[in-house]
Amino acid sequence: MSTLLEMSGIRKSFAGVKVLKDAQFHLKEGEVHALLGANGAGKSTLMKILSGAYTQDEGDICLHAEKKLYQTPKEAKLHGIHCVYQEVDTAIVHQLSVAENILLDRLSTGGSFFLNKRSLEKEAGTVLQRIGAGNLSLGSSASSLSLAEKQLVLIARALLQDAKVLILDEPTAPLSLAETDRLFDVMEELKKEGVGIVFISHRLPEVFGISDRITVMRDGETVDTLETTATSPEQVVDTMLGGSFRQEFVKQPAEIGEQLIEVKGLDDGGKLGGIDLSLREGEVVGVVGLVGAGKTELAKSLFGASPVERGSFLMKGSEINLRSPRDAVKNGIALVPEERRKEGLFIHESVQHNLSFPTLKTLSRTLWINRRAERKLALQHIESLGIRTAHEDVLLNDLSGGNQQKVSIGKWLTDDASVFLFDEPTKGVDVGAKKDIFNLIQSLAQRGKGILYFSCEIQEILAISDRILIMFDGRIVKELNAGEATQETILLYASGGTAVNEREDVRLTI
């Protein structure tokens, strides 16, 4: 395979802080090249430079040995460089059809005002067939698509523009196992066509299953590039973290106290039905299910963000009404949502403002905010949570995903909250940040807080939970104590299966 892309000596600073010091990245034609690194390592900045969102301070980018210099994503696309970001909803225009979304880049570059709809749909259909997505209805609204289907539309859009380099940023984060396999099939077909794919992921089994080479970044520098078959997940983790991450998370016991919350017969008239659950002081209850099981819907219902038709909520034995998030916060319930950038943070505000937002009332004197107290609170959270930021006034959008998640959690760390709802809290974060989040959750439990931990990552559920609730099709189908739960048992029930001793006529149903 010949060299397609060379990035060498890339340097970039923001407000005097060096984010990239001497980054290198090489990509061959027809290969999947994984780009890995702990949150804050610089990989996102490097790819934003490649895709034209940022301009490097120093360094060269060469395509087919020809030096390129571009300053906008539009210029990068003209050179065949396309990026499909993790938040696919931000790149899809929901009011347009599937075909119109696929041809969006072409339409935006100008041309005839009058378009031949039949010709447009034929061209869009051809590229969908090319990636095995010919079953998508070209005329349907993009708003009706699943996340996986929207992702395929974005890939089709890139290929229609003759993509040479395709950057996939955490592409499997919102996908089910079947959807992930389908995406990997598409990637294999693109490899055969000579497309170079940059694959950014924190899921090492996927990296080792799909990539040809792995480049590891640390502290703004490229530290190693390895043939995937010549290394191991353990070696990659050590390289990512400089050998500092030697121990896996070990759960420490917390004293289980009085009952905090009890939910009976929760039903939203749609996804959720007949939900019963309870949570005690100091307890971590894992809620596990595959994509589409209803975990996020349940978390939002418990936070008052989604309406319910039936069900009772008891807090410390007294019935409460949860008609809105305001009711939830007033009763000591905090939610760290799955879509942190859309629902959990003010991404274009500072770290300080994000950390102080839920407690503004206590920081205010009449109409004025005590900025000194606000800054003091922010600095305390930055230090205690290990948030990597140059200072408290840095915009949240400039932080890595893992540090954004720490801010999303840190804003609720007051004595007012007694129940914490964590919805996929480690989505898109590296192993180091994941361990920090686990330790934080553990410290909350040891302070007597109750935690509901919603995740489709079975290993995480096994590591953090005292009890485990398994969801399938909007219902809790099984409860297990941590000591009796195994990955196989959880996957069985989460897939709609039934244990042999629970049904005499069926040994295994999935």
C-alpha positions as CSV (number, residue, x, y, z in Angstrom):
1,M,0.0,0.0,0.0
2,S,1.3,3.4,-1.0
3,T,1.4,6.4,1.4
4,L,-1.7,8.5,1.1
5,L,-1.3,11.1,3.9
6,E,1.6,12.4,5.9
7,M,1.3,14.9,8.8
8,S,4.7,15.8,10.3
9,G,5.9,18.3,13.0
10,I,2.4,19.5,13.7
11,R,2.2,22.1,16.5
12,K,-0.8,24.0,17.9
13,S,-1.3,26.3,20.9
14,F,-4.5,27.8,22.3
15,A,-4.1,30.9,24.5
16,G,-0.4,30.1,25.1
17,V,-1.1,26.5,26.1
18,K,0.7,23.9,23.8
19,V,-1.9,21.3,22.8
20,L,0.2,19.7,20.0
21,K,4.0,19.7,20.4
22,D,5.3,17.5,17.6
23,A,2.6,15.3,16.3
24,Q,3.1,12.9,13.4
25,F,0.6,10.8,11.5
26,H,0.9,8.7,8.4
27,L,-1.9,7.0,6.5
28,K,-1.7,4.5,3.7
29,E,-4.2,3.9,0.9
30,G,-6.7,1.2,1.8
31,E,-5.9,0.9,5.5
32,V,-7.8,1.4,8.7
33,H,-5.4,3.3,11.0
34,A,-6.5,3.7,14.6
35,L,-5.6,6.9,16.5
36,L,-5.6,6.4,20.2
37,G,-4.7,8.4,23.3
38,A,-6.0,9.4,26.7
39,N,-8.5,12.3,26.8
40,G,-6.4,15.5,26.3
41,A,-3.6,13.7,24.4
42,G,-4.3,15.9,21.3
43,K,-5.9,13.4,18.9
44,S,-9.0,15.5,18.4
45,T,-7.0,18.6,17.8
46,L,-4.8,16.8,15.3
47,M,-7.9,15.6,13.3
48,K,-9.5,19.0,13.4
49,I,-6.4,20.3,11.8
50,L,-6.6,17.6,9.2
51,S,-10.2,18.3,8.5
52,G,-9.8,22.0,8.2
53,A,-11.5,23.1,11.4
54,Y,-8.2,24.4,12.9
55,T,-5.0,25.6,11.2
56,Q,-1.7,24.3,12.5
57,D,0.9,26.8,13.9
58,E,3.7,24.7,12.4
59,G,4.1,21.5,10.5
60,D,3.2,20.0,7.1
61,I,0.3,18.1,5.6
62,C,1.0,16.1,2.4
63,L,-1.5,14.2,0.3
64,H,0.2,11.8,-2.2
65,A,3.5,13.5,-1.4
66,E,2.1,17.0,-2.4
67,K,2.0,19.6,0.4
68,K,-1.4,21.0,1.1
69,L,-2.5,24.0,3.0
70,Y,-6.2,24.7,3.7
71,Q,-8.0,26.8,6.3
72,T,-11.6,25.6,6.3
73,P,-13.4,22.3,6.3
74,K,-14.7,23.2,2.8
75,E,-11.1,23.3,1.5
76,A,-10.3,20.0,3.2
77,K,-13.3,18.3,1.6
78,L,-12.2,19.6,-1.8
79,H,-8.9,17.7,-1.2
80,G,-10.9,14.5,-0.3
81,I,-10.7,14.7,3.5
82,H,-14.0,14.1,5.3
83,C,-14.9,13.6,8.9
84,V,-17.9,11.8,10.5
85,Y,-18.1,13.0,14.1
86,Q,-19.5,11.1,17.0
87,E,-22.4,13.6,17.3
88,V,-24.0,12.7,14.0
89,D,-27.1,14.7,14.7
90,T,-25.1,17.9,14.4
91,A,-24.2,17.1,10.8
92,I,-27.7,15.9,9.6
93,V,-30.4,18.4,8.5
94,H,-33.5,16.7,9.9
95,Q,-35.9,18.7,7.8
96,L,-34.3,17.4,4.6
97,S,-34.7,13.9,3.0
98,V,-32.1,11.2,3.0
99,A,-31.2,12.0,-0.6
100,E,-30.9,15.7,0.1
101,N,-28.7,15.1,3.1
102,I,-26.4,12.9,1.0
103,L,-26.0,15.6,-1.6
104,L,-25.8,18.5,0.9
105,D,-22.1,19.3,0.3
106,R,-22.6,19.4,-3.4
107,L,-25.7,21.6,-3.2
108,S,-24.0,24.0,-0.8
109,T,-21.2,24.6,-3.3
110,G,-23.5,26.2,-5.8
111,G,-24.9,25.1,-9.2
112,S,-28.3,25.3,-10.8
113,F,-31.1,26.5,-8.7
114,F,-33.4,24.0,-10.3
115,L,-32.7,20.4,-9.5
116,N,-33.8,17.2,-11.1
117,K,-35.2,15.2,-8.2
118,R,-35.1,11.9,-10.0
119,S,-31.5,12.3,-11.0
120,L,-30.6,13.4,-7.5
121,E,-32.2,10.4,-5.9
122,K,-30.6,8.0,-8.4
123,E,-27.1,9.4,-7.6
124,A,-27.8,9.2,-3.9
125,G,-29.2,5.6,-4.3
126,T,-26.1,4.5,-6.1
127,V,-23.8,5.5,-3.3
128,L,-26.0,3.9,-0.7
129,Q,-25.9,0.7,-2.6
130,R,-22.1,1.0,-2.6
131,I,-22.0,0.8,1.2
132,G,-24.7,-1.8,1.6
133,A,-27.4,0.7,2.7
134,G,-29.7,0.4,-0.3
135,N,-32.7,-0.3,2.0
136,L,-32.8,3.3,3.2
137,S,-35.8,5.2,1.7
138,L,-34.3,8.1,-0.2
139,G,-37.4,10.3,0.1
140,S,-38.0,9.8,3.8
141,S,-37.2,12.5,6.3
142,A,-33.7,12.3,7.9
143,S,-35.5,12.8,11.3
144,S,-36.9,9.3,11.0
145,L,-33.5,7.6,10.8
146,S,-31.7,5.8,13.6
147,L,-28.3,7.0,14.7
148,A,-26.7,4.2,12.8
149,E,-28.6,5.1,9.6
150,K,-27.7,8.8,10.0
151,Q,-24.0,7.7,10.2
152,L,-24.3,5.7,7.0
153,V,-25.9,8.8,5.3
154,L,-22.9,10.9,6.4
155,I,-20.5,8.3,5.0
156,A,-22.4,8.2,1.8
157,R,-22.2,12.0,1.6
158,A,-18.4,11.8,2.0
159,L,-18.1,9.1,-0.7
160,L,-20.1,11.1,-3.2
161,Q,-17.5,13.8,-2.8
162,D,-14.8,11.4,-3.8
163,A,-13.4,10.9,-0.2
164,K,-9.8,9.8,-0.1
165,V,-9.4,10.1,3.7
166,L,-12.4,9.3,6.0
167,I,-12.1,10.2,9.7
168,L,-14.5,8.2,11.9
169,D,-14.6,9.8,15.4
170,E,-16.0,7.3,17.9
171,P,-18.3,5.9,15.3
172,T,-19.5,2.9,17.3
173,A,-20.4,4.8,20.5
174,P,-24.1,5.1,19.7
175,L,-24.4,1.7,17.8
176,S,-25.7,-1.7,18.8
177,L,-23.5,-4.8,18.2
178,A,-25.3,-5.6,14.9
179,E,-25.0,-2.0,13.7
180,T,-21.3,-2.0,14.6
181,D,-20.7,-5.2,12.6
182,R,-22.5,-3.5,9.6
183,L,-20.3,-0.5,9.9
184,F,-17.2,-2.7,9.9
185,D,-18.4,-4.4,6.8
186,V,-18.7,-1.0,5.1
187,M,-15.2,-0.1,6.3
188,E,-13.8,-3.3,4.8
189,E,-15.4,-2.4,1.4
190,L,-14.0,1.1,1.5
191,K,-10.5,-0.4,2.2
192,K,-10.8,-2.4,-1.0
193,E,-11.5,0.8,-2.9
194,G,-8.3,2.4,-1.6
195,V,-10.0,4.8,0.9
196,G,-7.8,5.5,3.9
197,I,-9.7,5.4,7.2
198,V,-8.7,7.1,10.5
199,F,-10.5,5.2,13.3
200,I,-10.8,7.0,16.6
201,S,-12.1,4.8,19.4
202,H,-11.7,4.0,23.1
203,R,-13.0,0.5,22.6
204,L,-9.8,-1.6,22.3
205,P,-11.5,-4.9,21.2
206,E,-12.9,-3.0,18.2
207,V,-9.5,-1.4,17.5
208,F,-7.8,-4.8,17.4
209,G,-10.6,-6.3,15.3
210,I,-10.7,-3.7,12.5
211,S,-7.5,-1.7,12.4
212,D,-4.3,-2.4,10.4
213,R,-2.1,0.0,12.4
214,I,-2.3,1.9,15.6
215,T,-0.8,5.3,16.4
216,V,-0.7,6.4,20.1
217,M,-0.6,10.0,21.2
218,R,0.3,11.3,24.7
219,D,0.5,14.9,25.9
220,G,0.3,16.4,22.4
221,E,2.9,14.2,20.9
222,T,3.0,11.0,18.8
223,V,4.7,8.4,20.9
224,D,4.4,5.3,18.8
225,T,2.9,3.7,15.6
226,L,2.5,-0.1,15.8
227,E,1.3,-2.9,13.5
228,T,-1.9,-4.1,15.2
229,T,-0.9,-7.7,14.9
230,A,2.4,-6.9,16.6
231,T,1.0,-5.5,19.8
232,S,-1.6,-6.1,22.6
233,P,-4.3,-4.1,24.4
234,E,-2.2,-4.1,27.5
235,Q,0.8,-2.7,25.7
236,V,-1.3,0.0,24.0
237,V,-2.8,1.1,27.4
238,D,0.6,1.4,28.9
239,T,1.8,3.4,25.9
240,M,-1.2,5.7,26.1
241,L,-0.7,6.4,29.8
242,G,3.0,6.2,30.1
243,G,2.8,3.0,32.1
244,S,0.9,4.8,34.9
245,F,-2.3,2.8,34.7
246,R,-1.2,-0.5,36.1
247,Q,-4.2,-1.4,38.3
248,E,-7.8,-1.9,37.3
249,F,-10.5,-0.4,39.3
250,V,-11.2,-2.2,42.5
251,K,-14.5,-1.5,44.2
252,Q,-14.3,-0.6,47.8
253,P,-17.2,-1.3,50.2
254,A,-19.7,1.4,51.2
255,E,-22.1,1.2,54.1
256,I,-25.6,0.5,52.8
257,G,-28.1,2.7,54.7
258,E,-31.8,3.6,54.6
259,Q,-33.9,3.5,51.6
260,L,-33.6,6.7,49.5
261,I,-36.0,6.2,46.6
262,E,-38.6,3.7,45.5
263,V,-40.4,3.6,42.2
264,K,-43.6,1.6,41.7
265,G,-45.4,0.8,38.4
266,L,-43.7,3.5,36.3
267,D,-45.2,3.6,32.8
268,D,-44.7,6.3,30.2
269,G,-47.4,4.9,27.8
270,G,-44.7,4.2,25.2
271,K,-41.2,2.8,25.8
272,L,-41.4,2.0,29.5
273,G,-43.9,-0.3,31.3
274,G,-44.3,-1.6,34.8
275,I,-40.9,-0.4,36.2
276,D,-40.3,-1.1,39.9
277,L,-37.0,-0.2,41.5
278,S,-35.5,0.9,44.7
279,L,-32.2,2.5,45.9
280,R,-30.6,2.8,49.3
281,E,-28.0,5.1,50.8
282,G,-24.4,4.2,49.8
283,E,-25.7,1.7,47.1
284,V,-24.7,1.6,43.5
285,V,-27.4,0.0,41.4
286,G,-26.4,-0.9,37.8
287,V,-29.1,-0.6,35.2
288,V,-27.9,-2.6,32.1
289,G,-29.4,-3.2,28.7
290,L,-28.5,-3.2,25.1
291,V,-29.1,-0.2,22.8
292,G,-32.8,0.5,22.7
293,A,-33.7,-1.3,25.9
294,G,-35.1,1.9,27.5
295,K,-32.2,2.9,29.8
296,T,-32.1,6.6,28.8
297,E,-35.9,6.9,28.8
298,L,-35.9,5.5,32.4
299,A,-33.2,7.9,33.5
300,K,-35.0,10.9,32.0
301,S,-38.3,9.8,33.6
302,L,-36.7,9.6,37.0
303,F,-35.3,13.1,36.5
304,G,-38.7,14.5,35.5
305,A,-37.4,15.2,31.9
306,S,-39.8,12.8,30.3
307,P,-43.6,12.6,31.1
308,V,-45.0,9.4,32.6
309,E,-48.6,8.3,32.6
310,R,-48.6,6.1,35.7
311,G,-46.4,5.3,38.6
312,S,-45.5,6.5,42.1
313,F,-42.2,8.0,43.3
314,L,-41.2,7.8,47.0
315,M,-38.2,9.7,48.5
316,K,-37.3,8.5,51.9
317,G,-40.8,7.0,52.3
318,S,-42.7,10.1,51.3
319,E,-44.4,10.4,47.9
320,I,-43.1,13.1,45.6
321,N,-44.1,14.6,42.2
322,L,-41.6,14.6,39.4
323,R,-43.2,16.6,36.6
324,S,-40.0,18.5,35.7
325,P,-36.2,18.5,36.2
326,R,-36.8,21.4,38.6
327,D,-38.9,19.0,40.8
328,A,-36.1,16.4,40.7
329,V,-33.4,18.9,41.7
330,K,-35.6,20.2,44.5
331,N,-35.9,16.6,45.8
332,G,-32.1,15.9,45.6
333,I,-32.0,14.0,42.3
334,A,-29.2,14.8,39.8
335,L,-28.8,13.5,36.2
336,V,-25.6,13.2,34.3
337,P,-27.1,12.6,30.8
338,E,-25.7,10.4,28.0
339,E,-25.6,13.3,25.5
340,R,-23.4,15.6,27.7
341,R,-22.7,18.2,24.9
342,K,-26.4,18.6,24.0
343,E,-28.1,18.1,27.3
344,G,-25.6,18.3,30.2
345,L,-23.4,21.3,29.5
346,F,-23.2,24.8,28.1
347,I,-20.5,23.9,25.6
348,H,-19.7,27.5,24.6
349,E,-19.4,28.8,28.2
350,S,-16.4,28.6,30.5
351,V,-15.5,25.7,32.8
352,Q,-16.3,28.0,35.8
353,H,-19.8,28.9,34.6
354,N,-20.6,25.2,33.9
355,L,-19.5,24.1,37.3
356,S,-21.4,26.8,39.2
357,F,-24.7,26.7,37.3
358,P,-26.8,24.4,39.5
359,T,-25.7,26.4,42.6
360,L,-26.1,30.0,41.3
361,K,-28.8,30.7,43.9
362,T,-26.4,30.1,46.8
363,L,-23.7,32.2,45.0
364,S,-26.0,35.1,44.3
365,R,-26.7,38.2,46.3
366,T,-30.1,39.6,45.1
367,L,-29.4,40.0,41.3
368,W,-25.6,39.8,41.5
369,I,-23.4,36.7,41.4
370,N,-20.5,36.5,43.8
371,R,-17.8,35.9,41.2
372,R,-15.1,35.4,43.9
373,A,-17.2,32.6,45.5
374,E,-18.0,31.2,42.0
375,R,-14.3,31.0,41.1
376,K,-13.4,29.4,44.4
377,L,-16.0,26.7,43.9
378,A,-14.8,26.1,40.3
379,L,-11.1,25.8,41.4
380,Q,-12.1,23.3,44.1
381,H,-13.9,21.1,41.6
382,I,-11.1,21.4,39.0
383,E,-8.5,20.3,41.6
384,S,-10.6,17.5,43.2
385,L,-11.8,16.0,39.9
386,G,-8.4,16.4,38.1
387,I,-10.0,18.4,35.3
388,R,-7.2,19.2,32.8
389,T,-7.6,22.8,31.8
390,A,-5.3,25.8,31.6
391,H,-7.6,27.9,33.8
392,E,-11.2,28.1,34.9
393,D,-12.2,30.5,32.2
394,V,-11.3,28.1,29.3
395,L,-14.4,27.4,27.1
396,L,-15.7,23.9,27.7
397,N,-15.7,23.2,24.0
398,D,-11.9,23.4,24.1
399,L,-11.6,20.5,26.6
400,S,-11.3,16.8,25.8
401,G,-14.3,14.6,26.1
402,G,-13.2,13.0,29.4
403,N,-12.7,16.4,31.0
404,Q,-16.1,17.6,29.7
405,Q,-17.6,14.6,31.4
406,K,-15.9,15.5,34.7
407,V,-17.4,18.9,34.5
408,S,-20.8,17.4,33.7
409,I,-20.5,15.4,36.9
410,G,-18.7,18.0,39.0
411,K,-21.5,20.6,38.7
412,W,-23.8,18.3,40.9
413,L,-21.3,17.7,43.7
414,T,-23.1,19.5,46.4
415,D,-24.6,18.3,49.6
416,D,-28.1,19.0,48.2
417,A,-28.1,16.0,45.9
418,S,-28.6,12.5,47.4
419,V,-29.5,10.5,44.3
420,F,-27.3,10.5,41.2
421,L,-28.4,9.2,37.8
422,F,-25.4,8.4,35.6
423,D,-26.5,7.6,32.0
424,E,-23.5,6.1,30.0
425,P,-21.0,8.3,32.0
426,T,-17.9,6.7,30.3
427,K,-19.2,7.0,26.7
428,G,-16.3,8.3,24.6
429,V,-13.7,8.6,27.4
430,D,-10.4,6.8,27.8
431,V,-9.4,4.2,30.4
432,G,-7.7,6.8,32.6
433,A,-10.7,9.1,32.7
434,K,-13.0,6.0,33.2
435,K,-11.1,5.0,36.3
436,D,-11.4,8.6,37.6
437,I,-15.1,8.5,37.1
438,F,-15.4,5.2,38.8
439,N,-13.4,6.5,41.8
440,L,-15.7,9.5,42.0
441,I,-18.8,7.4,41.9
442,Q,-17.3,5.2,44.7
443,S,-16.6,8.3,46.8
444,L,-20.2,9.5,46.4
445,A,-21.4,6.1,47.6
446,Q,-19.1,6.2,50.6
447,R,-20.7,9.6,51.5
448,G,-24.1,7.9,51.6
449,K,-25.3,9.0,48.2
450,G,-27.4,6.6,46.1
451,I,-26.3,5.9,42.5
452,L,-28.2,4.5,39.6
453,Y,-25.6,3.7,36.9
454,F,-27.1,3.2,33.4
455,S,-24.9,1.5,30.8
456,C,-24.8,-1.0,28.0
457,E,-21.1,-1.9,29.0
458,I,-21.5,-5.1,30.9
459,Q,-18.0,-5.1,32.3
460,E,-18.5,-1.7,33.8
461,I,-21.8,-2.7,35.4
462,L,-20.0,-5.8,36.9
463,A,-17.2,-3.6,38.2
464,I,-19.2,-0.8,39.9
465,S,-22.5,-2.3,41.0
466,D,-23.9,-3.7,44.3
467,R,-27.1,-4.8,42.6
468,I,-27.9,-5.1,38.9
469,L,-31.2,-4.5,37.1
470,I,-31.4,-5.9,33.6
471,M,-33.6,-4.1,31.0
472,F,-35.1,-5.5,27.8
473,D,-37.8,-3.8,25.7
474,G,-38.6,-1.1,28.2
475,R,-38.9,-3.4,31.2
476,I,-36.7,-4.7,34.1
477,V,-36.6,-8.4,33.4
478,K,-34.1,-9.5,36.0
479,E,-32.5,-8.4,39.2
480,L,-29.1,-9.9,40.3
481,N,-26.8,-9.3,43.2
482,A,-23.3,-8.4,42.1
483,G,-21.9,-11.7,43.5
484,E,-24.1,-13.9,41.3
485,A,-24.0,-11.8,38.1
486,T,-21.8,-12.9,35.1
487,Q,-21.3,-11.4,31.7
488,E,-23.1,-14.4,30.1
489,T,-26.1,-14.2,32.4
490,I,-26.5,-10.4,31.9
491,L,-26.2,-10.8,28.1
492,L,-28.8,-13.6,28.1
493,Y,-31.5,-11.5,29.9
494,A,-30.5,-8.3,28.1
495,S,-31.1,-10.1,24.8
496,G,-34.5,-11.2,25.8
497,G,-33.4,-14.7,26.9
498,T,-34.8,-16.8,29.7
499,A,-32.9,-19.0,32.1
500,V,-33.6,-22.8,31.9
501,N,-35.0,-23.0,35.5
502,E,-37.5,-20.2,34.8
503,R,-39.1,-21.8,31.8
504,E,-39.6,-25.5,31.5
505,D,-40.3,-25.6,27.8
506,V,-37.4,-23.5,26.6
507,R,-33.7,-23.9,27.4
508,L,-32.4,-20.7,25.8
509,T,-34.4,-18.1,24.0
510,I,-32.8,-15.1,22.4
